[in-house]
Structures are given as C-alpha cells and as structure tokens.
Amino acid sequence: MRFAMGLGCDRGVALDTVREAVRDALAAAGAQPAQVMAAASITLKKDEAALLALAQEHGWPLHFYEAHELAAVEVPHPSETVRHYTGTPSVSEAAALLAAGPDTPMTALVVEKHKHKGADGRNATVSIARIQP
C-alpha cells in the first residue's frame, strides 16, 4: 500500500517534534516511511526548515498547496482556528488528500489529524491518506 502524508505545524517547530508526530502517525497507520510517496503542506510552510529537512531525510517529494486549494477539500475535522491563521479550515488532512491524487475521497484518510506537542512546546499535525490504486 502507498500513502500520501499531510503536514501542518507551528512556525519554528523543531525537527524532532515533526519526526515524533510522523513516527506516531505512521505507527497508527501500520505503515513504514518507505510507503510514503509524497508529503504535502500549505504554501505558508514552504520555508519551514523542519518540514523541508524531514522530506529530504526520507526522500519524499514535498508539495505545497495554496489555502484556497486546501479549503476546497472536504475533511472530517475542519478547524476555525486553523482557518483564522491560514485561510483554510484544514492543512494536514486536506494536503494528504490532495497529495494522494485527484478526487481522493475523505474515506482514504487512514490517520486523521494526529496532533503532537513536542518538547519544544510547538505542535505538529500529521494526516495520512491511502493512495488509490
């Protein structure tokens, strides 16, 4: 099975915090890093060092979507707080679904909005979607 991963985080999040969030989300999905075909986030995070470093470590292509693209995706856990800061009610869930391919249904999410607060006091959010065969 192949997966796409959506990533959201607080600005300046530590790489270890994102690593821990991803590790836990992969474990919840029963998946290995090698099964991840793509990672994605919002364009606001295209310069986020921890996301760039994590994708490079694993050799994952990292895609960035505009807020309006993410906002057009139906997700199980929209957030008004996220919308306030980013312009979209979902980053990780919507990014995972978009990265999984066109018309990927919400039911393809195998990990919905896994939130992790790291030792740095910052948050990372990971969602994982199954890539349809």
C-alpha positions in Angstrom: 0.0 0.0 0.0 1.1 3.5 -0.8 0.4 6.7 1.2 0.5 10.5 1.0 1.2 12.5 4.1 -0.2 15.9 5.0 1.8 18.0 7.4 0.9 21.1 9.5 2.9 22.8 12.2 3.6 25.8 14.3 6.1 28.2 12.9 9.7 27.3 14.0 8.8 23.8 15.1 11.7 21.6 15.9 12.6 18.8 13.5 12.4 16.3 16.4 8.8 17.3 17.1 7.8 16.7 13.4 9.7 13.4 13.4 7.9 12.2 16.5 4.5 13.2 15.1 5.3 11.4 11.8 6.6 8.3 13.6 3.4 8.1 15.7 1.1 8.6 12.7 2.9 6.0 10.7 2.6 3.6 13.6 -1.1 4.3 13.9 -1.5 3.5 10.1 0.7 0.4 10.4 2.9 2.0 7.7 6.6 2.4 7.0 8.3 5.6 5.8 9.1 3.8 2.5 5.4 3.5 1.7 5.0 7.3 1.7 5.1 8.5 -1.9 4.6 12.2 -1.2 4.3 14.7 1.6 2.4 18.0 1.4 1.5 21.2 3.3 0.3 24.7 2.7 2.4 27.3 0.8 2.7 29.3 4.0 5.1 26.5 5.2 7.3 26.3 2.1 10.2 27.7 4.0 9.6 25.7 7.3 13.0 24.2 8.0 11.7 21.1 9.9 9.3 20.1 7.0 12.0 20.6 4.4 14.5 18.6 6.4 12.1 15.7 7.1 11.2 15.4 3.5 14.8 15.4 2.5 15.7 12.8 5.1 13.1 10.4 3.7 13.5 11.3 0.0 9.8 12.3 -0.1 8.7 14.8 -2.7 7.2 17.8 -0.8 4.2 19.5 -2.4 2.7 22.8 -1.3 -0.9 23.9 -1.9 -2.5 27.3 -1.7 -5.1 28.0 1.0 -7.9 28.1 -1.5 -6.9 24.7 -2.9 -6.9 23.2 0.6 -10.2 24.9 1.6 -11.9 23.2 -1.4 -11.3 19.7 0.1 -13.9 18.2 2.3 -12.3 16.9 5.5 -13.6 15.2 8.7 -12.1 17.8 11.2 -12.2 21.4 9.9 -11.0 24.0 12.3 -12.0 27.6 12.6 -8.7 28.3 14.5 -6.7 26.9 11.5 -8.8 28.9 9.1 -8.1 32.1 11.1 -4.3 31.6 10.8 -4.1 30.1 7.3 -7.2 30.9 5.3 -8.3 27.2 5.2 -10.1 25.1 7.7 -7.6 22.2 7.2 -3.9 21.9 6.3 -2.8 18.3 7.1 -6.0 16.4 6.2 -6.6 18.4 3.0 -3.0 18.3 2.0 -2.8 14.5 2.5 -6.0 14.0 0.3 -4.7 16.4 -2.4 -1.3 14.7 -2.5 -2.9 11.3 -2.8 -4.3 12.3 -6.1 -7.3 13.9 -7.8 -10.7 13.0 -6.4 -9.3 11.1 -3.5 -12.3 10.7 -1.1 -12.2 11.6 2.6 -12.6 7.9 3.4 -9.0 7.4 2.1 -7.7 9.1 5.3 -6.1 6.3 7.4 -4.8 8.8 10.0 -7.0 11.9 10.6 -5.3 15.0 12.1 -2.8 13.4 14.5 -1.6 16.2 16.7 1.6 16.1 18.7 3.1 18.7 21.0 6.9 18.4 21.2 9.4 19.1 23.9 9.9 22.5 22.1 6.3 23.4 23.1 5.3 23.6 19.5 2.8 21.5 17.6 2.9 19.3 14.5 -0.1 17.7 12.9 0.1 14.7 10.5 -2.6 13.1 8.4 -2.1 10.1 6.2 -4.2 9.2 3.1 -4.2 5.9 1.2 -3.2 6.4 -2.5 -5.9 4.8 -4.6 -4.7 2.0 -6.9 
